[in-house]
């Protein structure tokens, strides 16, 4: 056997012995994996839309909550004034009717 | 009537183009990529197997190689052949694998049996080597000897030998491993000498 033939024989020993079923299974696994990897990559395309939706929800939410947050504050102010009046009731009672 | 014949031929070509466009649009990349896998998976796997000595790792690295190729297929400029490009990705993945294993061993996470270069034989051998027990035993013995011989080589010689076994020229191997062609020849000279000494009885 000459050197070239010996080389070929030697290199052929380094091939990976596997059955056809193995190669088919491996190919299918690779294709399935590339599909899975493509999925999230496409989902990232929705990020700007999702961001815009979140912004809109935040804006509308704050607008809806605006009057509600004012209302309790107004009530509480009136309530405090009412309490002040009650505190001053003794004074009011002490003032003659003509001065009121 | 010649005019009618020409018209029919033009319509036929337009129809053919329409069909081709439709099929290409329906299955643009997956079918062609499936062919790429079929054509090169044996070489990528064999390279990974001979460089890691571990069938499960070789299977994972083969998958990772093709997934990387799928992601970066648009960046493939065609300066080298597709096979060389895939084997370069695979060789880089294997180097990362060894770096990761060394790091794990360094921090004490690697199991001792994981670090061994001897793969489990049932992982490497085909599902049914030949259907006959004595031939299966011979195949198992050969496989064990081959893997032991290549695992005993220094890393660079091992890489050169494994890439040479995939049919790459010295110039292509030099491109994949980022070394001079003369260095590749020197590594192959040493590797061949050692492999012949270990596997002489099979040559």
Interface residues (C-beta under 8 A of the other chain):
Chain A: X1 X6 X7 X9 X10 X11 X12 X13 X14 X15 X16 X17 X18 X19 X21 X22 X23 X26 X27 X29 X30 X31 X33 X34 X37
Chain B: X30 X33 X34 X37 X38 X41 X42 X45 X46 X49 X50 X58 X59 X62 X63 X66 X67 X70 X71 X124 X125 X126 X127 X128 X129 X139 X142 X143 X146 X150 X161 X162 X164 X165 X192 X195 X196 X199 X202 X203
